[in-house]
Amino acid sequence: MSLTLEACREASETLLHGEFGAYPPKGTRYALSLTWTELHIQRLVPKPDADHRTVVRLIDVAGCQTLRSHTLADQSAYFCVYAYSLKKRKVAVGTGRARQRTARTFQVDGAESYADNQAIAEKWAAAIKCLVLGIPISSETEITYSLLPRPRRLLLLLNPFGGKGNALQWCQNHILPMMTEADISFNLIQTERQNHARELVQSISLAEWDGIVTISGDGLLYEVINGLMERSDWEEAIKIPIGILPCGSGNALAGAINSCAGFEQVLGQELLTNCTLMLCHGAISPMDLVSITTSSGSRSFSFLSVAWGFTSDVDIESEKYRHMGPARFTLGTVVRLASLNTYRGRLSYLPAPDGMAHRPILRSITMSTNGSLPFQRLPLHRTVSDMGLCEKRHAFSFQGVEPTEEPTPSPNSPPSSGFQPSSFNFEALQEELVADGKGPTLANPTLVAPKMSSARCVHGPPDHFLAPLDQPVPKSWVTVEDDFVLVLAIYQTHLSADLIALPFACFDDGLIHLCYVRAGISRAALIRLFLAMEKGTHFEQECPYLIHVPVHAFRLEPLTQKGILTIDGERVEYGPVQAQIHHSMSSLITGIHKTKITSL
């Protein structure tokens, strides 16, 4: 109890306090107080008759930047806080909340000289950025930009055909503006064919990137992971942080990230905004990967699931309805229920020891190795291209600002102005306030042409639990031969953004959650299970046909001649398959900080 009270006390500790004006100037003054978790904005009025305070949660903040007026006679400095707070929807029917962007710009004018005002603005901006990134500070900390790591450089891989095909539009309208506000440098590449991303990541210089982020559904991330595992330096390559911004149909991993962050279950653009916001926060969580071997001897690594039967049937057969987006799965489920199949198979597994299914999530953040060193902050360079790494074609670019003697324009816009994707230009977003010339200089990371071999070779750690597929499973394993409606091996909470298959799963719990439904279940009972899965309450129904076993490894041998097998939603060869968990093998960008609040 004392530890909890101490944490609450430190979380409510006032780190900074000050009185500032506003931009645009309207004569209004504000008292700002910054705590570990919130920014309190109190409007100062002569005779307060109501509470004029606004509280901005830092988990809703994407970034903060310092600015300067175009008018050189203005000795004030400015800082702007970009937040995406939850607001009540203004609709006649229904309830709920949605994120609304606000850009609050404050005028620092307490000193006579610009240099003194600038130092205060930088202190506030640095403090807010530290808290957003999970860097611990206290009221005793000397807050400067030297506490911050250098801005991140992310490689964005976008599938323009994912989901309803609106990934590029959503990227321009939502993702890139938020990344700009978070001071993230990026290079955006559109994939052009299946396995394009897999080929791209095999030969890039990973040292020049702080992470690889896919803008699509779960399938593109599957390509990236296996492309990294095909590199000769796979042991280091697989450690690069990977992220996902949901623009596909299923978006299971994005749903898991959203849930783990404590956000309400949402879909579509709202889920994308939540995940982009967590990407801006940047924290890294370890994630398990599962090594899978198929009947041909090919090996791949999975982050989501292996499915056989009803689930995989719906996933693949609903491809014809891809234009419907996530609704394709609902229609596919109805169609498959009308002709419910059962499949004969042999399922063997190595049970996990008791007590492992509810381990706490371990989370960590990554820091630059020179994060404690002071550095100059000069304008960011950001590029967006539609070319593959191995091609040189016409590209559209968002030009970086060259350093000049005069102050350079800012990537900020006043709260009343909207972002226009058609004119996404870092030189013309605001006329009166400009950046203070303190941004970091980043060389545009080079892209290396991939050298592809004709045969794929996936590396990885040995599978100590697995015997060759043509040999019997070890005697310590359990074997079930039966008729199944479905078999699902899953290692995330979500099967799709709106289906919570394993509410108690963790990114790195070291478990494969083996679920199967035996034949004999009625269509009505199966429908009830899937409806309950929308809230993650299907296990509470205690359905006798639904079995859940946490395991370390499993083997599935289909005895029915025809069927569909999927790995992470992608169809693979039909036949015997086996898999083993590899604990905390990869790093996932979740933005979920779990740091101890301490004084420096």
C-alpha positions as CSV (number, residue, x, y, z in Angstrom):
1,M,0.0,0.0,0.0
2,S,2.8,2.4,0.9
3,L,4.4,1.8,-2.5
4,T,1.1,2.6,-4.2
5,L,0.7,5.8,-2.2
6,E,4.2,6.9,-3.0
7,A,3.7,6.3,-6.7
8,C,0.5,8.4,-6.6
9,R,2.2,11.1,-4.7
10,E,5.1,11.3,-7.2
11,A,2.7,11.2,-10.1
12,S,0.8,14.2,-8.8
13,E,4.0,16.1,-8.0
14,T,4.2,19.5,-9.8
15,L,7.3,19.5,-12.0
16,L,6.9,22.9,-13.6
17,H,4.6,25.9,-13.0
18,G,4.3,29.1,-14.9
19,E,2.1,31.9,-16.2
20,F,1.9,32.5,-19.9
21,G,0.0,34.3,-22.6
22,A,-1.7,32.6,-25.6
23,Y,-1.4,32.6,-29.3
24,P,-3.2,34.1,-31.1
25,P,-2.9,36.9,-28.6
26,K,-6.3,37.8,-27.1
27,G,-5.2,39.2,-23.7
28,T,-5.9,36.0,-22.0
29,R,-3.4,34.6,-19.5
30,Y,-3.0,31.0,-18.4
31,A,-1.4,29.3,-15.4
32,L,0.2,26.0,-16.4
33,S,1.2,23.2,-14.1
34,L,2.9,20.1,-15.3
35,T,2.8,16.8,-13.4
36,W,4.1,13.3,-14.3
37,T,0.9,12.5,-16.1
38,E,-1.0,15.7,-16.9
39,L,-0.8,19.3,-18.0
40,H,-3.1,21.5,-16.1
41,I,-4.2,24.7,-18.0
42,Q,-6.0,27.3,-15.8
43,R,-7.4,30.4,-17.5
44,L,-6.9,33.4,-15.3
45,V,-9.9,35.7,-14.9
46,P,-10.4,38.7,-12.5
47,K,-13.4,37.2,-10.7
48,P,-13.6,33.4,-11.3
49,D,-17.1,32.2,-10.9
50,A,-16.4,28.7,-12.3
51,D,-13.6,26.3,-12.9
52,H,-11.7,27.5,-16.0
53,R,-9.2,24.6,-15.9
54,T,-8.4,22.2,-18.7
55,V,-6.5,19.0,-18.0
56,V,-4.6,17.4,-20.8
57,R,-3.4,13.9,-20.2
58,L,0.1,13.3,-21.4
59,I,-0.8,9.9,-22.8
60,D,-2.9,11.9,-25.3
61,V,0.0,14.2,-26.3
62,A,1.9,13.5,-29.5
63,G,4.6,16.1,-29.1
64,C,5.7,19.7,-28.2
65,Q,7.7,22.2,-30.2
66,T,9.2,25.7,-29.6
67,L,8.4,28.6,-31.9
68,R,9.4,32.2,-32.6
69,S,7.5,35.1,-34.1
70,H,8.4,36.3,-37.6
71,T,8.5,39.8,-36.1
72,L,12.0,40.2,-34.9
73,A,10.9,43.0,-32.5
74,D,8.8,40.4,-30.6
75,Q,10.9,39.3,-27.7
76,S,8.5,36.5,-26.7
77,A,9.1,32.8,-27.3
78,Y,6.4,30.3,-27.8
79,F,5.8,26.6,-27.3
80,C,3.0,24.5,-28.7
81,V,1.5,21.3,-27.3
82,Y,-0.1,18.8,-29.7
83,A,-2.8,16.7,-28.1
84,Y,-5.4,14.2,-29.3
85,S,-7.8,14.2,-26.4
86,L,-11.0,12.1,-26.1
87,K,-14.1,14.2,-26.5
88,K,-17.8,13.3,-26.5
89,R,-19.1,12.6,-30.0
90,K,-21.5,15.3,-31.1
91,V,-24.2,13.0,-32.5
92,A,-27.9,12.8,-32.0
93,V,-28.0,9.1,-31.4
94,G,-25.6,6.9,-29.5
95,T,-22.8,7.6,-27.0
96,G,-19.0,7.4,-27.0
97,R,-15.9,9.4,-27.4
98,A,-13.5,10.2,-30.2
99,R,-10.1,11.9,-30.4
100,Q,-10.0,15.5,-31.3
101,R,-6.8,17.3,-32.2
102,T,-5.8,20.5,-30.4
103,A,-2.7,22.6,-30.8
104,R,-2.3,24.9,-27.8
105,T,0.3,27.6,-28.3
106,F,1.6,29.5,-25.3
107,Q,3.5,32.8,-25.2
108,V,6.5,33.1,-22.9
109,D,6.9,36.8,-22.3
110,G,8.0,37.1,-18.7
111,A,11.6,38.2,-19.5
112,E,12.8,41.3,-21.4
113,S,15.1,39.4,-23.7
114,Y,14.2,36.7,-26.3
115,A,17.1,34.5,-25.0
116,D,15.6,34.3,-21.5
117,N,12.1,33.6,-22.8
118,Q,13.4,31.0,-25.2
119,A,15.2,29.2,-22.4
120,I,11.9,28.9,-20.5
121,A,10.0,27.7,-23.6
122,E,12.7,25.1,-24.3
123,K,12.5,23.9,-20.7
124,W,8.8,23.4,-20.9
125,A,9.0,21.7,-24.3
126,A,11.8,19.4,-23.1
127,A,9.9,18.5,-20.0
128,I,6.8,17.6,-21.9
129,K,8.8,15.5,-24.4
130,C,10.6,13.7,-21.7
131,L,7.3,12.7,-20.0
132,V,5.8,11.7,-23.4
133,L,8.8,9.5,-24.1
134,G,8.8,8.0,-20.6
135,I,12.1,9.6,-19.5
136,P,11.9,10.1,-15.7
137,I,12.3,13.7,-14.4
138,S,11.4,15.4,-11.2
139,S,11.1,18.9,-9.8
140,E,14.8,18.6,-8.9
141,T,15.9,17.7,-12.4
142,E,17.8,20.3,-14.5
143,I,15.6,20.0,-17.6
144,T,17.3,20.6,-20.9
145,Y,17.2,19.1,-24.4
146,S,20.2,17.0,-23.5
147,L,17.9,14.7,-21.6
148,L,16.3,13.7,-24.8
149,P,17.5,11.1,-27.2
150,R,18.0,12.2,-30.8
151,P,14.8,12.1,-32.8
152,R,13.8,8.7,-34.2
153,R,14.3,7.7,-37.8
154,L,11.6,5.3,-39.0
155,L,11.2,3.3,-42.2
156,L,7.5,3.2,-43.1
157,L,6.3,0.5,-45.4
158,L,2.8,1.1,-46.8
159,N,0.6,-1.4,-48.6
160,P,-1.7,0.7,-50.8
161,F,-4.0,-2.3,-51.4
162,G,-4.7,-3.3,-47.8
163,G,-8.2,-3.2,-46.4
164,K,-10.4,-0.9,-48.4
165,G,-7.3,0.6,-50.2
166,N,-7.3,3.9,-48.3
167,A,-4.0,3.4,-46.5
168,L,-2.2,6.2,-48.5
169,Q,-4.9,8.7,-47.8
170,W,-5.0,7.8,-44.1
171,C,-1.3,8.1,-44.0
172,Q,-1.3,11.6,-45.5
173,N,-4.3,12.8,-43.4
174,H,-3.5,11.2,-40.0
175,I,-0.1,9.5,-39.7
176,L,2.4,11.9,-41.2
177,P,1.0,15.0,-39.4
178,M,1.2,13.3,-36.0
179,M,4.7,12.0,-36.7
180,T,5.7,15.6,-37.7
181,E,4.4,16.9,-34.4
182,A,6.4,14.2,-32.6
183,D,9.7,15.2,-34.3
184,I,10.0,11.8,-36.0
185,S,12.0,11.6,-39.2
186,F,10.7,9.0,-41.7
187,N,11.0,7.6,-45.2
188,L,7.8,6.2,-46.6
189,I,7.8,3.4,-49.3
190,Q,4.8,1.9,-50.9
191,T,5.0,-1.9,-51.5
192,E,4.1,-3.0,-55.0
193,R,3.6,-6.8,-54.8
194,Q,3.4,-9.7,-52.4
195,N,6.7,-10.2,-50.5
196,H,8.0,-6.8,-51.6
197,A,8.5,-5.7,-48.0
198,R,10.1,-9.1,-47.2
199,E,12.7,-8.4,-49.9
200,L,13.3,-4.8,-49.0
201,V,14.2,-5.4,-45.3
202,Q,16.7,-8.1,-46.2
203,S,19.4,-5.6,-47.5
204,I,18.7,-2.3,-45.9
205,S,21.3,-0.8,-43.5
206,L,19.5,-1.3,-40.2
207,A,21.9,0.9,-38.3
208,E,20.4,3.9,-40.1
209,W,16.9,3.2,-38.7
210,D,15.4,3.2,-35.3
211,G,12.4,1.1,-36.3
212,I,10.4,-0.4,-39.1
213,V,6.7,0.4,-39.2
214,T,4.1,-1.2,-41.4
215,I,1.0,0.7,-42.5
216,S,-1.3,-2.1,-43.5
217,G,-2.9,-5.2,-41.9
218,D,-1.1,-8.0,-40.1
219,G,0.2,-9.6,-43.3
220,L,2.8,-6.9,-44.1
221,L,4.4,-7.2,-40.7
222,Y,4.6,-11.0,-41.2
223,E,6.7,-10.2,-44.3
224,V,8.9,-7.8,-42.5
225,I,9.6,-10.3,-39.6
226,N,10.5,-13.1,-42.0
227,G,12.6,-10.8,-44.2
228,L,14.6,-9.9,-41.1
229,M,15.0,-13.6,-40.2
230,E,16.4,-14.3,-43.7
231,R,19.3,-11.9,-43.2
232,S,22.7,-13.3,-42.3
233,D,22.7,-11.0,-39.3
234,W,19.3,-12.1,-38.1
235,E,20.2,-12.2,-34.5
236,E,20.8,-8.4,-34.5
237,A,18.2,-7.7,-37.2
238,I,15.3,-9.1,-35.4
239,K,16.0,-6.8,-32.4
240,I,15.1,-3.7,-34.4
241,P,11.9,-2.3,-33.1
242,I,8.9,-3.0,-35.3
243,G,5.5,-1.3,-35.3
244,I,2.2,-1.5,-37.0
245,L,-0.3,1.2,-38.0
246,P,-3.6,-0.5,-38.9
247,C,-4.9,0.1,-42.4
248,G,-5.9,-3.5,-43.2
249,S,-9.0,-5.7,-42.6
250,G,-8.1,-7.7,-39.5
251,N,-5.7,-5.5,-37.6
252,A,-5.3,-8.0,-34.7
253,L,-2.0,-6.8,-33.4
254,A,-3.1,-3.2,-33.5
255,G,-6.1,-4.2,-31.5
256,A,-3.8,-5.8,-28.9
257,I,-1.7,-2.7,-28.7
258,N,-4.8,-0.5,-28.3
259,S,-6.1,-2.8,-25.6
260,C,-2.9,-3.0,-23.7
261,A,-2.6,0.8,-23.6
262,G,-5.9,0.8,-21.8
263,F,-7.9,2.5,-24.6
264,E,-11.5,1.8,-25.5
265,Q,-12.0,-0.8,-28.2
266,V,-12.3,1.1,-31.5
267,L,-12.0,0.5,-35.2
268,G,-11.0,2.3,-38.4
269,Q,-9.5,5.7,-38.2
270,E,-10.0,5.9,-34.4
271,L,-7.8,2.8,-34.0
272,L,-5.3,4.2,-36.4
273,T,-5.1,7.5,-34.4
274,N,-4.7,5.6,-31.1
275,C,-1.9,3.4,-32.6
276,T,-0.1,6.4,-34.2
277,L,-0.3,8.2,-30.8
278,M,1.4,5.3,-29.1
279,L,4.0,5.2,-31.9
280,C,4.8,8.8,-31.0
281,H,5.3,7.8,-27.4
282,G,7.9,5.3,-28.7
283,A,8.2,2.8,-25.8
284,I,9.3,-0.7,-26.7
285,S,7.8,-4.0,-25.4
286,P,9.4,-7.4,-25.9
287,M,7.3,-9.7,-28.1
288,D,7.4,-13.5,-28.5
289,L,7.8,-15.1,-31.9
290,V,6.7,-18.6,-32.9
291,S,8.9,-20.7,-35.1
292,I,6.7,-22.8,-37.5
293,T,7.7,-25.7,-39.7
294,T,5.4,-27.0,-42.5
295,S,5.3,-30.4,-44.2
296,S,7.8,-29.3,-46.9
297,G,10.3,-28.4,-44.3
298,S,10.0,-24.6,-44.8
299,R,10.4,-22.5,-41.7
300,S,8.8,-19.2,-40.9
301,F,8.3,-17.0,-37.8
302,S,4.8,-15.9,-36.7
303,F,3.7,-13.2,-34.3
304,L,-0.1,-13.8,-34.3
305,S,-1.6,-17.2,-34.9
306,V,-1.9,-20.5,-36.7
307,A,-5.4,-21.4,-37.7
308,W,-7.2,-24.5,-39.2
309,G,-10.8,-25.1,-39.8
310,F,-13.6,-22.5,-39.4
311,T,-11.3,-19.5,-38.6
312,S,-9.0,-20.0,-41.5
313,D,-11.9,-20.8,-43.8
314,V,-13.5,-17.5,-43.0
315,D,-10.2,-15.6,-43.3
316,I,-9.3,-16.9,-46.8
317,E,-12.8,-17.4,-48.3
318,S,-13.7,-13.8,-47.4
319,E,-10.9,-12.4,-49.5
320,K,-13.4,-11.9,-52.3
321,Y,-15.2,-9.3,-50.0
322,R,-12.0,-7.4,-49.2
323,H,-13.5,-4.1,-50.5
324,M,-15.8,-4.3,-47.5
325,G,-13.0,-3.8,-45.0
326,P,-13.5,-5.5,-41.6
327,A,-17.1,-6.3,-42.5
328,R,-15.8,-9.0,-44.8
329,F,-15.2,-11.3,-41.8
330,T,-18.8,-10.9,-40.6
331,L,-20.2,-11.8,-44.0
332,G,-17.6,-14.7,-44.3
333,T,-18.7,-16.0,-41.0
334,V,-22.4,-16.1,-42.0
335,V,-21.6,-17.9,-45.2
336,R,-19.4,-20.5,-43.5
337,L,-22.0,-21.1,-40.7
338,A,-24.5,-22.0,-43.4
339,S,-22.3,-24.9,-44.4
340,L,-20.4,-25.7,-41.2
341,N,-17.6,-28.2,-41.8
342,T,-15.7,-30.5,-39.4
343,Y,-12.2,-31.7,-39.8
344,R,-10.5,-34.8,-38.6
345,G,-7.1,-34.3,-37.2
346,R,-4.4,-35.2,-34.6
347,L,-3.3,-32.4,-32.3
348,S,-0.2,-32.9,-30.0
349,Y,1.2,-30.4,-27.6
350,L,3.7,-29.7,-24.9
351,P,1.7,-28.2,-22.0
352,A,3.1,-25.2,-20.2
353,P,3.7,-25.5,-16.4
354,D,0.8,-24.4,-14.2
355,G,0.8,-20.7,-13.2
356,M,2.4,-19.4,-16.4
357,A,-0.8,-18.1,-18.1
358,H,-1.1,-14.9,-16.1
359,R,2.4,-13.6,-15.9
360,P,2.7,-9.8,-15.8
361,I,3.7,-7.9,-18.9
362,L,7.3,-6.8,-19.0
363,R,7.8,-3.5,-20.8
364,S,10.8,-1.3,-21.5
365,I,11.8,1.7,-23.5
366,T,14.9,2.3,-25.6
367,M,17.2,5.2,-25.3
368,S,19.8,6.6,-27.5
369,T,23.3,5.6,-26.4
370,N,24.3,9.3,-26.5
371,G,21.0,10.5,-25.0
372,S,22.7,12.2,-22.1
373,L,25.0,14.3,-24.3
374,P,24.0,17.8,-25.5
375,F,23.4,18.2,-29.2
376,Q,22.3,20.9,-31.6
377,R,18.7,20.9,-32.7
378,L,18.4,21.7,-36.4
379,P,15.6,21.1,-38.9
380,L,14.5,17.5,-39.6
381,H,14.7,16.0,-43.0
382,R,11.7,13.9,-43.9
383,T,11.1,12.2,-47.2
384,V,8.2,10.3,-48.7
385,S,8.6,8.2,-51.8
386,D,6.6,5.7,-53.8
387,M,9.6,3.9,-55.0
388,G,11.0,0.5,-54.0
389,L,14.5,0.3,-52.5
390,C,15.8,-1.3,-55.7
391,E,14.2,1.3,-58.1
392,K,14.7,4.9,-58.9
393,R,11.5,6.5,-60.1
394,H,9.8,9.8,-59.8
395,A,9.0,10.5,-56.1
396,F,7.1,13.1,-54.3
397,S,9.0,14.6,-51.4
398,F,8.2,16.6,-48.3
399,Q,11.2,18.9,-48.4
400,G,13.3,19.5,-45.3
401,V,14.2,23.0,-44.4
402,E,17.7,24.1,-45.0
403,P,19.5,26.0,-42.1
404,T,19.6,29.7,-42.8
405,E,20.6,32.8,-40.8
406,E,16.9,33.7,-40.5
407,P,14.4,31.7,-38.4
408,T,12.8,28.9,-40.4
409,P,9.1,28.1,-40.7
410,S,7.6,25.7,-38.2
411,P,5.7,22.5,-38.8
412,N,3.0,23.8,-36.4
413,S,-0.4,25.2,-37.2
414,P,-2.6,27.3,-34.9
415,P,-5.4,25.4,-33.2
416,S,-8.0,26.8,-35.6
417,S,-6.3,25.7,-38.8
418,G,-6.7,22.2,-40.3
419,F,-4.0,20.0,-41.9
420,Q,-4.2,19.9,-45.6
421,P,-2.5,16.7,-47.0
422,S,-2.5,18.1,-50.5
423,S,-0.1,20.8,-49.4
424,F,1.9,18.9,-46.8
425,N,4.9,21.3,-46.7
426,F,7.2,22.0,-43.8
427,E,7.8,25.5,-45.1
428,A,4.3,26.9,-45.2
429,L,2.2,25.7,-42.3
430,Q,2.2,28.9,-40.3
431,E,2.8,32.5,-41.2
432,E,3.4,34.3,-38.0
433,L,5.2,31.8,-35.7
434,V,8.3,30.0,-36.9
435,A,10.6,27.3,-35.5
436,D,13.3,28.5,-33.3
437,G,16.0,26.7,-35.3
438,K,16.7,24.1,-32.6
439,G,15.7,21.0,-34.4
440,P,18.1,18.1,-34.9
441,T,20.0,17.5,-38.1
442,L,19.4,14.0,-39.6
443,A,21.0,12.8,-42.8
444,N,18.5,11.1,-45.0
445,P,19.1,7.4,-44.4
446,T,20.4,5.6,-47.5
447,L,18.5,2.8,-49.1
448,V,20.5,-0.1,-50.3
449,A,19.5,-2.1,-53.3
450,P,18.6,-5.7,-52.2
451,K,20.6,-8.6,-53.4
452,M,18.1,-11.4,-53.7
453,S,18.8,-15.1,-53.8
454,S,16.5,-17.5,-55.6
455,A,15.8,-19.6,-52.5
456,R,14.6,-18.3,-49.2
457,C,16.6,-19.3,-46.1
458,V,15.0,-18.4,-42.8
459,H,17.5,-18.5,-39.9
460,G,16.7,-18.5,-36.2
461,P,17.3,-20.2,-32.9
462,P,17.0,-24.0,-32.7
463,D,13.6,-25.5,-31.8
464,H,14.6,-27.7,-28.9
465,F,11.1,-28.8,-28.1
466,L,10.4,-30.1,-31.6
467,A,11.2,-33.5,-33.2
468,P,11.3,-33.7,-37.0
469,L,7.9,-33.8,-38.6
470,D,8.4,-37.4,-39.8
471,Q,9.2,-38.6,-36.3
472,P,6.8,-39.2,-33.4
473,V,6.3,-36.4,-30.8
474,P,8.2,-36.8,-27.5
475,K,6.5,-39.0,-24.8
476,S,6.0,-35.9,-22.6
477,W,3.5,-34.5,-25.0
478,V,-0.3,-34.8,-25.0
479,T,-2.1,-36.0,-28.2
480,V,-5.8,-35.5,-29.0
481,E,-7.3,-37.1,-32.2
482,D,-10.8,-35.9,-32.8
483,D,-13.1,-34.1,-35.2
484,F,-12.7,-30.4,-34.9
485,V,-14.6,-27.3,-36.0
486,L,-11.6,-25.2,-35.6
487,V,-8.1,-25.2,-34.2
488,L,-6.5,-21.9,-33.3
489,A,-3.0,-21.4,-31.8
490,I,-2.8,-17.7,-30.9
491,Y,-0.3,-15.6,-28.9
492,Q,-2.0,-12.2,-28.9
493,T,-5.1,-10.9,-27.1
494,H,-6.9,-10.2,-30.4
495,L,-7.9,-12.3,-33.4
496,S,-9.0,-9.1,-35.2
497,A,-9.4,-5.5,-34.0
498,D,-12.9,-6.4,-32.7
499,L,-12.4,-10.0,-31.6
500,I,-10.7,-10.5,-28.2
501,A,-9.7,-14.1,-28.4
502,L,-7.4,-14.3,-25.4
503,P,-8.0,-11.3,-23.0
504,F,-5.4,-12.6,-20.6
505,A,-2.6,-13.1,-23.2
506,C,0.5,-10.9,-23.1
507,F,3.0,-9.8,-25.8
508,D,5.8,-11.8,-24.0
509,D,4.1,-14.4,-21.7
510,G,6.2,-17.2,-23.3
511,L,3.0,-19.1,-24.3
512,I,1.1,-20.4,-27.3
513,H,-2.5,-20.4,-26.4
514,L,-3.9,-23.5,-28.1
515,C,-7.7,-23.2,-28.5
516,Y,-9.9,-25.7,-30.3
517,V,-13.6,-26.4,-30.7
518,R,-14.6,-30.0,-31.0
519,A,-17.3,-31.2,-33.4
520,G,-20.8,-31.5,-32.0
521,I,-21.2,-27.8,-31.2
522,S,-24.4,-26.3,-32.6
523,R,-24.4,-23.3,-34.9
524,A,-26.3,-21.3,-32.3
525,A,-23.6,-22.1,-29.7
526,L,-20.8,-21.2,-32.1
527,I,-22.5,-17.9,-32.9
528,R,-22.8,-17.2,-29.1
529,L,-19.1,-17.8,-28.7
530,F,-18.1,-15.4,-31.5
531,L,-20.5,-12.7,-30.2
532,A,-19.1,-13.1,-26.7
533,M,-15.6,-12.9,-28.2
534,E,-16.3,-9.2,-29.2
535,K,-16.0,-8.5,-25.4
536,G,-13.6,-11.3,-24.5
537,T,-16.2,-13.1,-22.4
538,H,-16.5,-16.3,-24.4
539,F,-14.6,-18.4,-21.8
540,E,-17.1,-17.3,-19.2
541,Q,-19.8,-19.3,-21.0
542,E,-18.0,-22.5,-20.0
543,C,-18.8,-24.1,-23.4
544,P,-17.9,-27.8,-23.1
545,Y,-16.8,-27.9,-26.8
546,L,-14.3,-25.0,-26.4
547,I,-10.9,-26.1,-25.0
548,H,-8.0,-23.8,-24.1
549,V,-4.5,-25.1,-23.2
550,P,-1.4,-22.9,-22.7
551,V,1.5,-24.7,-24.4
552,H,5.2,-24.2,-25.4
553,A,4.9,-26.2,-28.6
554,F,2.4,-28.1,-30.7
555,R,2.0,-30.3,-33.8
556,L,-1.1,-30.4,-35.9
557,E,-1.6,-33.2,-38.4
558,P,-4.8,-32.8,-40.5
559,L,-6.3,-36.1,-41.4
560,T,-9.0,-34.6,-43.6
561,Q,-7.7,-34.4,-47.2
562,K,-8.8,-30.8,-48.0
563,G,-8.6,-27.8,-45.8
564,I,-7.0,-24.4,-45.3
565,L,-4.1,-23.5,-43.0
566,T,-3.1,-20.0,-42.2
567,I,-0.2,-18.4,-40.4
568,D,-0.8,-14.8,-39.3
569,G,-3.8,-14.7,-41.7
570,E,-1.7,-15.8,-44.7
571,R,-2.5,-19.1,-46.4
572,V,0.3,-21.7,-46.4
573,E,0.7,-25.2,-47.7
574,Y,-1.8,-27.7,-46.4
575,G,-0.5,-30.6,-44.3
576,P,1.3,-31.3,-41.0
577,V,2.6,-28.3,-39.2
578,Q,4.4,-27.8,-35.9
579,A,5.5,-24.8,-33.9
580,Q,7.5,-23.6,-30.8
581,I,7.5,-20.4,-28.9
582,H,10.6,-18.2,-28.6
583,H,10.3,-15.9,-25.7
584,S,10.9,-12.1,-26.1
585,M,12.6,-12.6,-29.4
586,S,11.5,-9.4,-31.0
587,S,10.8,-5.8,-30.0
588,L,7.4,-4.2,-30.6
589,I,6.7,-0.4,-30.6
590,T,3.7,-0.2,-28.2
591,G,4.2,3.3,-26.6
592,I,3.3,1.7,-23.3
593,H,5.7,2.9,-20.6
594,K,6.1,1.1,-17.4
595,T,8.8,3.0,-15.6
596,K,9.4,3.6,-11.9
597,I,8.8,7.2,-10.8
598,T,12.0,8.3,-9.2
599,S,13.9,11.5,-8.6
600,L,17.1,12.1,-10.6
